[in-house]
Amino acid sequence: MPGVVRRKEHWKQRPDAHDYPAAEDFLSLISSPAEAKSLARSLRTASIVHRKAKDLLRASGLPLLAPDTFHVAKDLKKVAAGRLLSPVLCVRGMLRMHVPLTVADGYHRICASYHLDEDASIPCRIVDLKRA
């Protein structure tokens, strides 16, 4: 992205508080409100794991957004300024049922990270549907 200094992104230790309601809101579009609430609650206590940007995109089946997409560009500027990004929140897919990984919050951060380094290690909280 022109005008943005490329550097290794930095991540916060834990997701921002506002990420959980955002994740719940998104999940309520693809599940019942009760299930969305349960998944968001489970995400709050899930351990942080690290996954590569390219693998998160592949597992989710989501396309890589262009670096000039508004929120991706905004995250790239944060990184260039040395600001910390919030870890992403995901619901694990089910291979045998052809259900991809659901990125409940952080899709733009994954794309920004990929543009910096597709092998970037991204901190995530991932929960299973059955544990919610």
CNS distance restraints for C-alpha pairs under 8 A (distance, minus, plus):
assign (resid   1 and name CA) (resid  67 and name CA) 6.17 0.50 0.50
assign (resid   1 and name CA) (resid  68 and name CA) 7.07 0.50 0.50
assign (resid   1 and name CA) (resid  73 and name CA) 7.89 0.50 0.50
assign (resid   4 and name CA) (resid  76 and name CA) 7.15 0.50 0.50
assign (resid   4 and name CA) (resid  77 and name CA) 6.30 0.50 0.50
assign (resid   4 and name CA) (resid  80 and name CA) 6.04 0.50 0.50
assign (resid   5 and name CA) (resid  80 and name CA) 5.36 0.50 0.50
assign (resid   6 and name CA) (resid  80 and name CA) 6.43 0.50 0.50
assign (resid   6 and name CA) (resid 116 and name CA) 6.46 0.50 0.50
assign (resid   7 and name CA) (resid  79 and name CA) 7.16 0.50 0.50
assign (resid   7 and name CA) (resid  80 and name CA) 6.49 0.50 0.50
assign (resid   7 and name CA) (resid 116 and name CA) 7.08 0.50 0.50
assign (resid   8 and name CA) (resid  79 and name CA) 7.63 0.50 0.50
assign (resid   8 and name CA) (resid 116 and name CA) 6.99 0.50 0.50
assign (resid   8 and name CA) (resid 117 and name CA) 7.84 0.50 0.50
assign (resid   9 and name CA) (resid  79 and name CA) 5.38 0.50 0.50
assign (resid   9 and name CA) (resid  80 and name CA) 7.99 0.50 0.50
assign (resid   9 and name CA) (resid  82 and name CA) 7.67 0.50 0.50
assign (resid   9 and name CA) (resid  84 and name CA) 7.50 0.50 0.50
assign (resid   9 and name CA) (resid  85 and name CA) 7.65 0.50 0.50
assign (resid   9 and name CA) (resid 113 and name CA) 6.94 0.50 0.50
assign (resid   9 and name CA) (resid 116 and name CA) 7.70 0.50 0.50
assign (resid  10 and name CA) (resid  79 and name CA) 6.91 0.50 0.50
assign (resid  10 and name CA) (resid  82 and name CA) 7.23 0.50 0.50
assign (resid  10 and name CA) (resid  83 and name CA) 7.13 0.50 0.50
assign (resid  10 and name CA) (resid  84 and name CA) 5.11 0.50 0.50
assign (resid  10 and name CA) (resid  85 and name CA) 6.28 0.50 0.50
assign (resid  11 and name CA) (resid  84 and name CA) 4.89 0.50 0.50
assign (resid  11 and name CA) (resid  85 and name CA) 4.71 0.50 0.50
assign (resid  11 and name CA) (resid  86 and name CA) 5.96 0.50 0.50
assign (resid  11 and name CA) (resid  87 and name CA) 6.56 0.50 0.50
assign (resid  11 and name CA) (resid 122 and name CA) 7.84 0.50 0.50
assign (resid  11 and name CA) (resid 123 and name CA) 7.32 0.50 0.50
assign (resid  12 and name CA) (resid  84 and name CA) 5.53 0.50 0.50
assign (resid  12 and name CA) (resid  85 and name CA) 5.85 0.50 0.50
assign (resid  12 and name CA) (resid  86 and name CA) 5.38 0.50 0.50
assign (resid  12 and name CA) (resid  87 and name CA) 6.60 0.50 0.50
assign (resid  13 and name CA) (resid  86 and name CA) 7.84 0.50 0.50
assign (resid  13 and name CA) (resid  87 and name CA) 7.53 0.50 0.50
assign (resid  14 and name CA) (resid  48 and name CA) 7.79 0.50 0.50
assign (resid  14 and name CA) (resid  86 and name CA) 6.69 0.50 0.50
assign (resid  14 and name CA) (resid  87 and name CA) 6.22 0.50 0.50
assign (resid  15 and name CA) (resid  19 and name CA) 6.48 0.50 0.50
assign (resid  15 and name CA) (resid  86 and name CA) 4.84 0.50 0.50
assign (resid  15 and name CA) (resid  87 and name CA) 5.06 0.50 0.50
assign (resid  15 and name CA) (resid  88 and name CA) 7.03 0.50 0.50
assign (resid  16 and name CA) (resid  20 and name CA) 7.77 0.50 0.50
assign (resid  16 and name CA) (resid  86 and name CA) 6.01 0.50 0.50
assign (resid  17 and name CA) (resid  21 and name CA) 7.92 0.50 0.50
assign (resid  18 and name CA) (resid  22 and name CA) 6.46 0.50 0.50
assign (resid  19 and name CA) (resid  23 and name CA) 6.03 0.50 0.50
assign (resid  19 and name CA) (resid  89 and name CA) 7.94 0.50 0.50
assign (resid  19 and name CA) (resid 105 and name CA) 6.40 0.50 0.50
assign (resid  20 and name CA) (resid  24 and name CA) 6.10 0.50 0.50
assign (resid  20 and name CA) (resid  40 and name CA) 5.87 0.50 0.50
assign (resid  20 and name CA) (resid  41 and name CA) 7.97 0.50 0.50
assign (resid  20 and name CA) (resid  43 and name CA) 7.60 0.50 0.50
assign (resid  20 and name CA) (resid  44 and name CA) 7.25 0.50 0.50
assign (resid  20 and name CA) (resid 105 and name CA) 7.83 0.50 0.50
assign (resid  21 and name CA) (resid  25 and name CA) 6.00 0.50 0.50
assign (resid  21 and name CA) (resid  40 and name CA) 7.38 0.50 0.50
assign (resid  22 and name CA) (resid  26 and name CA) 6.26 0.50 0.50
assign (resid  22 and name CA) (resid 104 and name CA) 7.77 0.50 0.50
assign (resid  22 and name CA) (resid 105 and name CA) 6.65 0.50 0.50
assign (resid  23 and name CA) (resid  27 and name CA) 6.01 0.50 0.50
assign (resid  23 and name CA) (resid  40 and name CA) 6.50 0.50 0.50
assign (resid  23 and name CA) (resid  89 and name CA) 7.17 0.50 0.50
assign (resid  23 and name CA) (resid 104 and name CA) 4.65 0.50 0.50
assign (resid  23 and name CA) (resid 105 and name CA) 5.10 0.50 0.50
assign (resid  24 and name CA) (resid  28 and name CA) 6.02 0.50 0.50
assign (resid  24 and name CA) (resid  36 and name CA) 5.22 0.50 0.50
assign (resid  24 and name CA) (resid  37 and name CA) 5.85 0.50 0.50
assign (resid  24 and name CA) (resid  39 and name CA) 7.37 0.50 0.50
assign (resid  24 and name CA) (resid  40 and name CA) 5.36 0.50 0.50
assign (resid  24 and name CA) (resid 104 and name CA) 7.50 0.50 0.50
assign (resid  25 and name CA) (resid  29 and name CA) 7.02 0.50 0.50
assign (resid  25 and name CA) (resid  36 and name CA) 7.49 0.50 0.50
assign (resid  26 and name CA) (resid  30 and name CA) 7.36 0.50 0.50
assign (resid  26 and name CA) (resid 104 and name CA) 6.22 0.50 0.50
assign (resid  26 and name CA) (resid 105 and name CA) 7.88 0.50 0.50
assign (resid  27 and name CA) (resid  31 and name CA) 5.94 0.50 0.50
assign (resid  27 and name CA) (resid  33 and name CA) 7.89 0.50 0.50
assign (resid  27 and name CA) (resid  36 and name CA) 5.09 0.50 0.50
assign (resid  27 and name CA) (resid 104 and name CA) 6.35 0.50 0.50
assign (resid  28 and name CA) (resid  32 and name CA) 5.67 0.50 0.50
assign (resid  28 and name CA) (resid  33 and name CA) 4.94 0.50 0.50
assign (resid  28 and name CA) (resid  35 and name CA) 7.60 0.50 0.50
assign (resid  28 and name CA) (resid  36 and name CA) 5.07 0.50 0.50
assign (resid  28 and name CA) (resid  37 and name CA) 7.89 0.50 0.50
assign (resid  31 and name CA) (resid  35 and name CA) 6.16 0.50 0.50
assign (resid  31 and name CA) (resid  36 and name CA) 6.11 0.50 0.50
assign (resid  32 and name CA) (resid  36 and name CA) 6.12 0.50 0.50
assign (resid  33 and name CA) (resid  37 and name CA) 6.11 0.50 0.50
assign (resid  34 and name CA) (resid  38 and name CA) 6.23 0.50 0.50
assign (resid  35 and name CA) (resid  39 and name CA) 6.08 0.50 0.50
assign (resid  35 and name CA) (resid 132 and name CA) 7.10 0.50 0.50
assign (resid  36 and name CA) (resid  40 and name CA) 6.13 0.50 0.50
assign (resid  37 and name CA) (resid  41 and name CA) 6.15 0.50 0.50
assign (resid  38 and name CA) (resid  42 and name CA) 6.20 0.50 0.50
assign (resid  38 and name CA) (resid 132 and name CA) 5.22 0.50 0.50
assign (resid  39 and name CA) (resid  43 and name CA) 6.15 0.50 0.50
assign (resid  39 and name CA) (resid  91 and name CA) 7.85 0.50 0.50
assign (resid  39 and name CA) (resid 127 and name CA) 7.32 0.50 0.50
assign (resid  39 and name CA) (resid 129 and name CA) 7.35 0.50 0.50
assign (resid  39 and name CA) (resid 132 and name CA) 4.97 0.50 0.50
assign (resid  40 and name CA) (resid  44 and name CA) 6.52 0.50 0.50
assign (resid  41 and name CA) (resid  45 and name CA) 7.22 0.50 0.50
assign (resid  41 and name CA) (resid 132 and name CA) 7.92 0.50 0.50
assign (resid  42 and name CA) (resid  46 and name CA) 6.22 0.50 0.50
assign (resid  42 and name CA) (resid 127 and name CA) 6.73 0.50 0.50
assign (resid  42 and name CA) (resid 131 and name CA) 7.67 0.50 0.50
assign (resid  42 and name CA) (resid 132 and name CA) 6.02 0.50 0.50
assign (resid  43 and name CA) (resid  89 and name CA) 6.87 0.50 0.50
assign (resid  43 and name CA) (resid  90 and name CA) 7.94 0.50 0.50
assign (resid  43 and name CA) (resid 125 and name CA) 6.10 0.50 0.50
assign (resid  43 and name CA) (resid 126 and name CA) 6.71 0.50 0.50
assign (resid  43 and name CA) (resid 127 and name CA) 6.20 0.50 0.50
assign (resid  46 and name CA) (resid 125 and name CA) 5.61 0.50 0.50
assign (resid  46 and name CA) (resid 126 and name CA) 6.63 0.50 0.50
assign (resid  46 and name CA) (resid 127 and name CA) 6.71 0.50 0.50
assign (resid  47 and name CA) (resid 125 and name CA) 5.98 0.50 0.50
assign (resid  47 and name CA) (resid 126 and name CA) 7.75 0.50 0.50
assign (resid  48 and name CA) (resid 123 and name CA) 6.00 0.50 0.50
assign (resid  48 and name CA) (resid 124 and name CA) 5.36 0.50 0.50
assign (resid  48 and name CA) (resid 125 and name CA) 5.01 0.50 0.50
assign (resid  48 and name CA) (resid 126 and name CA) 7.75 0.50 0.50
assign (resid  49 and name CA) (resid 123 and name CA) 5.58 0.50 0.50
assign (resid  49 and name CA) (resid 124 and name CA) 5.30 0.50 0.50
assign (resid  49 and name CA) (resid 125 and name CA) 6.31 0.50 0.50
assign (resid  49 and name CA) (resid 126 and name CA) 7.61 0.50 0.50
assign (resid  50 and name CA) (resid 121 and name CA) 5.61 0.50 0.50
assign (resid  50 and name CA) (resid 122 and name CA) 5.18 0.50 0.50
assign (resid  50 and name CA) (resid 123 and name CA) 4.48 0.50 0.50
assign (resid  50 and name CA) (resid 124 and name CA) 5.93 0.50 0.50
assign (resid  51 and name CA) (resid  55 and name CA) 6.84 0.50 0.50
assign (resid  51 and name CA) (resid  56 and name CA) 6.78 0.50 0.50
assign (resid  51 and name CA) (resid 120 and name CA) 7.93 0.50 0.50
assign (resid  51 and name CA) (resid 121 and name CA) 5.28 0.50 0.50
assign (resid  51 and name CA) (resid 122 and name CA) 5.29 0.50 0.50
assign (resid  51 and name CA) (resid 123 and name CA) 6.65 0.50 0.50
assign (resid  51 and name CA) (resid 124 and name CA) 7.18 0.50 0.50
assign (resid  52 and name CA) (resid  56 and name CA) 6.36 0.50 0.50
assign (resid  52 and name CA) (resid 118 and name CA) 6.99 0.50 0.50
assign (resid  52 and name CA) (resid 119 and name CA) 5.16 0.50 0.50
assign (resid  52 and name CA) (resid 120 and name CA) 5.28 0.50 0.50
assign (resid  52 and name CA) (resid 121 and name CA) 4.60 0.50 0.50
assign (resid  52 and name CA) (resid 122 and name CA) 5.90 0.50 0.50
assign (resid  53 and name CA) (resid  57 and name CA) 6.40 0.50 0.50
assign (resid  53 and name CA) (resid 110 and name CA) 5.73 0.50 0.50
assign (resid  53 and name CA) (resid 111 and name CA) 7.40 0.50 0.50
assign (resid  53 and name CA) (resid 113 and name CA) 6.47 0.50 0.50
assign (resid  53 and name CA) (resid 114 and name CA) 5.32 0.50 0.50
assign (resid  53 and name CA) (resid 117 and name CA) 7.84 0.50 0.50
assign (resid  53 and name CA) (resid 118 and name CA) 5.45 0.50 0.50
assign (resid  53 and name CA) (resid 119 and name CA) 5.98 0.50 0.50
assign (resid  53 and name CA) (resid 120 and name CA) 5.66 0.50 0.50
assign (resid  53 and name CA) (resid 121 and name CA) 6.54 0.50 0.50
assign (resid  53 and name CA) (resid 122 and name CA) 6.34 0.50 0.50
assign (resid  54 and name CA) (resid  58 and name CA) 6.18 0.50 0.50
assign (resid  54 and name CA) (resid 114 and name CA) 6.51 0.50 0.50
assign (resid  54 and name CA) (resid 118 and name CA) 5.25 0.50 0.50
assign (resid  54 and name CA) (resid 119 and name CA) 6.36 0.50 0.50
assign (resid  55 and name CA) (resid  59 and name CA) 5.95 0.50 0.50
assign (resid  56 and name CA) (resid  60 and name CA) 6.07 0.50 0.50
assign (resid  56 and name CA) (resid 101 and name CA) 7.74 0.50 0.50
assign (resid  56 and name CA) (resid 110 and name CA) 7.58 0.50 0.50
assign (resid  57 and name CA) (resid  61 and name CA) 5.95 0.50 0.50
assign (resid  57 and name CA) (resid  62 and name CA) 5.61 0.50 0.50
assign (resid  57 and name CA) (resid  63 and name CA) 6.94 0.50 0.50
assign (resid  57 and name CA) (resid  64 and name CA) 7.10 0.50 0.50
assign (resid  57 and name CA) (resid 110 and name CA) 7.62 0.50 0.50
assign (resid  58 and name CA) (resid  62 and name CA) 7.07 0.50 0.50
assign (resid  59 and name CA) (resid  93 and name CA) 7.78 0.50 0.50
assign (resid  59 and name CA) (resid 100 and name CA) 5.89 0.50 0.50
assign (resid  59 and name CA) (resid 101 and name CA) 5.46 0.50 0.50
assign (resid  60 and name CA) (resid  93 and name CA) 7.84 0.50 0.50
assign (resid  60 and name CA) (resid 100 and name CA) 4.94 0.50 0.50
assign (resid  60 and name CA) (resid 101 and name CA) 4.31 0.50 0.50
assign (resid  60 and name CA) (resid 102 and name CA) 5.86 0.50 0.50
assign (resid  60 and name CA) (resid 103 and name CA) 6.95 0.50 0.50
assign (resid  61 and name CA) (resid 100 and name CA) 6.54 0.50 0.50
assign (resid  61 and name CA) (resid 101 and name CA) 7.70 0.50 0.50
assign (resid  64 and name CA) (resid 111 and name CA) 5.79 0.50 0.50
assign (resid  65 and name CA) (resid  69 and name CA) 6.54 0.50 0.50
assign (resid  65 and name CA) (resid  72 and name CA) 7.36 0.50 0.50
assign (resid  65 and name CA) (resid 108 and name CA) 7.54 0.50 0.50
assign (resid  65 and name CA) (resid 111 and name CA) 5.95 0.50 0.50
assign (resid  66 and name CA) (resid  72 and name CA) 7.43 0.50 0.50
assign (resid  66 and name CA) (resid 111 and name CA) 7.83 0.50 0.50
assign (resid  67 and name CA) (resid  72 and name CA) 5.68 0.50 0.50
assign (resid  67 and name CA) (resid  73 and name CA) 5.54 0.50 0.50
assign (resid  67 and name CA) (resid  76 and name CA) 7.81 0.50 0.50
assign (resid  67 and name CA) (resid 111 and name CA) 7.71 0.50 0.50
assign (resid  67 and name CA) (resid 112 and name CA) 6.69 0.50 0.50
assign (resid  67 and name CA) (resid 115 and name CA) 6.86 0.50 0.50
assign (resid  68 and name CA) (resid  72 and name CA) 6.63 0.50 0.50
assign (resid  68 and name CA) (resid  73 and name CA) 5.20 0.50 0.50
assign (resid  69 and name CA) (resid  73 and name CA) 5.83 0.50 0.50
assign (resid  70 and name CA) (resid  74 and name CA) 6.19 0.50 0.50
assign (resid  71 and name CA) (resid  75 and name CA) 6.21 0.50 0.50
assign (resid  71 and name CA) (resid 108 and name CA) 6.01 0.50 0.50
assign (resid  72 and name CA) (resid  76 and name CA) 6.18 0.50 0.50
assign (resid  72 and name CA) (resid 108 and name CA) 5.03 0.50 0.50
assign (resid  72 and name CA) (resid 109 and name CA) 6.56 0.50 0.50
assign (resid  72 and name CA) (resid 111 and name CA) 6.48 0.50 0.50
assign (resid  72 and name CA) (resid 112 and name CA) 5.19 0.50 0.50
assign (resid  73 and name CA) (resid  77 and name CA) 6.17 0.50 0.50
assign (resid  73 and name CA) (resid 112 and name CA) 7.24 0.50 0.50
assign (resid  74 and name CA) (resid  78 and name CA) 6.34 0.50 0.50
assign (resid  75 and name CA) (resid  79 and name CA) 6.31 0.50 0.50
assign (resid  75 and name CA) (resid  85 and name CA) 7.53 0.50 0.50
assign (resid  75 and name CA) (resid 108 and name CA) 7.41 0.50 0.50
assign (resid  75 and name CA) (resid 109 and name CA) 6.28 0.50 0.50
assign (resid  75 and name CA) (resid 112 and name CA) 6.20 0.50 0.50
assign (resid  76 and name CA) (resid  80 and name CA) 6.24 0.50 0.50
assign (resid  76 and name CA) (resid 112 and name CA) 5.71 0.50 0.50
assign (resid  76 and name CA) (resid 113 and name CA) 7.82 0.50 0.50
assign (resid  77 and name CA) (resid  81 and name CA) 6.14 0.50 0.50
assign (resid  78 and name CA) (resid  82 and name CA) 6.28 0.50 0.50
assign (resid  78 and name CA) (resid  83 and name CA) 5.04 0.50 0.50
assign (resid  78 and name CA) (resid  84 and name CA) 7.19 0.50 0.50
assign (resid  78 and name CA) (resid  85 and name CA) 7.62 0.50 0.50
assign (resid  79 and name CA) (resid  83 and name CA) 5.48 0.50 0.50
assign (resid  79 and name CA) (resid  84 and name CA) 6.84 0.50 0.50
assign (resid  79 and name CA) (resid  85 and name CA) 7.50 0.50 0.50
assign (resid  85 and name CA) (resid 109 and name CA) 7.34 0.50 0.50
assign (resid  86 and name CA) (resid 106 and name CA) 7.81 0.50 0.50
assign (resid  87 and name CA) (resid 106 and name CA) 7.23 0.50 0.50
assign (resid  87 and name CA) (resid 122 and name CA) 6.93 0.50 0.50
assign (resid  87 and name CA) (resid 123 and name CA) 5.01 0.50 0.50
assign (resid  87 and name CA) (resid 124 and name CA) 5.22 0.50 0.50
assign (resid  87 and name CA) (resid 125 and name CA) 7.31 0.50 0.50
assign (resid  88 and name CA) (resid 103 and name CA) 7.49 0.50 0.50
assign (resid  88 and name CA) (resid 104 and name CA) 7.81 0.50 0.50
assign (resid  88 and name CA) (resid 105 and name CA) 5.70 0.50 0.50
assign (resid  88 and name CA) (resid 106 and name CA) 4.62 0.50 0.50
assign (resid  88 and name CA) (resid 107 and name CA) 7.59 0.50 0.50
assign (resid  88 and name CA) (resid 109 and name CA) 7.56 0.50 0.50
assign (resid  88 and name CA) (resid 110 and name CA) 7.74 0.50 0.50
assign (resid  88 and name CA) (resid 122 and name CA) 7.67 0.50 0.50
assign (resid  88 and name CA) (resid 123 and name CA) 6.59 0.50 0.50
assign (resid  88 and name CA) (resid 124 and name CA) 4.72 0.50 0.50
assign (resid  88 and name CA) (resid 125 and name CA) 6.39 0.50 0.50
assign (resid  89 and name CA) (resid 103 and name CA) 6.17 0.50 0.50
assign (resid  89 and name CA) (resid 104 and name CA) 5.44 0.50 0.50
assign (resid  89 and name CA) (resid 105 and name CA) 5.07 0.50 0.50
assign (resid  89 and name CA) (resid 106 and name CA) 6.48 0.50 0.50
assign (resid  89 and name CA) (resid 124 and name CA) 5.74 0.50 0.50
assign (resid  89 and name CA) (resid 125 and name CA) 5.02 0.50 0.50
assign (resid  89 and name CA) (resid 126 and name CA) 6.12 0.50 0.50
assign (resid  90 and name CA) (resid 101 and name CA) 6.87 0.50 0.50
assign (resid  90 and name CA) (resid 102 and name CA) 5.49 0.50 0.50
assign (resid  90 and name CA) (resid 103 and name CA) 4.51 0.50 0.50
assign (resid  90 and name CA) (resid 104 and name CA) 5.18 0.50 0.50
assign (resid  90 and name CA) (resid 105 and name CA) 6.96 0.50 0.50
assign (resid  90 and name CA) (resid 124 and name CA) 7.08 0.50 0.50
assign (resid  90 and name CA) (resid 125 and name CA) 6.18 0.50 0.50
assign (resid  90 and name CA) (resid 126 and name CA) 4.71 0.50 0.50
assign (resid  90 and name CA) (resid 127 and name CA) 6.58 0.50 0.50
assign (resid  91 and name CA) (resid 101 and name CA) 5.90 0.50 0.50
assign (resid  91 and name CA) (resid 102 and name CA) 5.02 0.50 0.50
assign (resid  91 and name CA) (resid 103 and name CA) 6.58 0.50 0.50
assign (resid  91 and name CA) (resid 104 and name CA) 6.89 0.50 0.50
assign (resid  91 and name CA) (resid 126 and name CA) 5.44 0.50 0.50
assign (resid  91 and name CA) (resid 127 and name CA) 4.99 0.50 0.50
assign (resid  91 and name CA) (resid 128 and name CA) 5.76 0.50 0.50
assign (resid  91 and name CA) (resid 129 and name CA) 6.71 0.50 0.50
assign (resid  92 and name CA) (resid 100 and name CA) 7.39 0.50 0.50
assign (resid  92 and name CA) (resid 101 and name CA) 4.83 0.50 0.50
assign (resid  92 and name CA) (resid 102 and name CA) 6.50 0.50 0.50
assign (resid  92 and name CA) (resid 126 and name CA) 6.22 0.50 0.50
assign (resid  92 and name CA) (resid 127 and name CA) 5.87 0.50 0.50
assign (resid  92 and name CA) (resid 128 and name CA) 5.10 0.50 0.50
assign (resid  92 and name CA) (resid 129 and name CA) 6.96 0.50 0.50
assign (resid  93 and name CA) (resid  98 and name CA) 7.75 0.50 0.50
assign (resid  93 and name CA) (resid  99 and name CA) 5.00 0.50 0.50
assign (resid  93 and name CA) (resid 100 and name CA) 4.41 0.50 0.50
assign (resid  93 and name CA) (resid 101 and name CA) 4.06 0.50 0.50
assign (resid  93 and name CA) (resid 102 and name CA) 6.68 0.50 0.50
assign (resid  93 and name CA) (resid 128 and name CA) 7.61 0.50 0.50
assign (resid  94 and name CA) (resid  98 and name CA) 6.06 0.50 0.50
assign (resid  94 and name CA) (resid  99 and name CA) 4.90 0.50 0.50
assign (resid  94 and name CA) (resid 100 and name CA) 6.50 0.50 0.50
assign (resid  94 and name CA) (resid 101 and name CA) 7.67 0.50 0.50
assign (resid  95 and name CA) (resid  99 and name CA) 6.06 0.50 0.50
assign (resid  95 and name CA) (resid 100 and name CA) 7.16 0.50 0.50
assign (resid 103 and name CA) (resid 107 and name CA) 6.16 0.50 0.50
assign (resid 106 and name CA) (resid 110 and name CA) 6.25 0.50 0.50
assign (resid 107 and name CA) (resid 111 and name CA) 6.37 0.50 0.50
assign (resid 108 and name CA) (resid 112 and name CA) 6.11 0.50 0.50
assign (resid 109 and name CA) (resid 113 and name CA) 6.04 0.50 0.50
assign (resid 110 and name CA) (resid 114 and name CA) 6.12 0.50 0.50
assign (resid 110 and name CA) (resid 122 and name CA) 7.51 0.50 0.50
assign (resid 111 and name CA) (resid 115 and name CA) 6.33 0.50 0.50
assign (resid 112 and name CA) (resid 116 and name CA) 6.58 0.50 0.50
assign (resid 113 and name CA) (resid 117 and name CA) 6.12 0.50 0.50
assign (resid 113 and name CA) (resid 118 and name CA) 6.96 0.50 0.50
assign (resid 113 and name CA) (resid 120 and name CA) 6.50 0.50 0.50
assign (resid 113 and name CA) (resid 122 and name CA) 7.85 0.50 0.50
assign (resid 114 and name CA) (resid 118 and name CA) 4.14 0.50 0.50
assign (resid 114 and name CA) (resid 119 and name CA) 7.22 0.50 0.50
assign (resid 114 and name CA) (resid 120 and name CA) 6.77 0.50 0.50
assign (resid 116 and name CA) (resid 120 and name CA) 7.73 0.50 0.50
assign (resid 127 and name CA) (resid 131 and name CA) 7.03 0.50 0.50
assign (resid 127 and name CA) (resid 132 and name CA) 7.55 0.50 0.50
assign (resid 128 and name CA) (resid 132 and name CA) 6.85 0.50 0.50
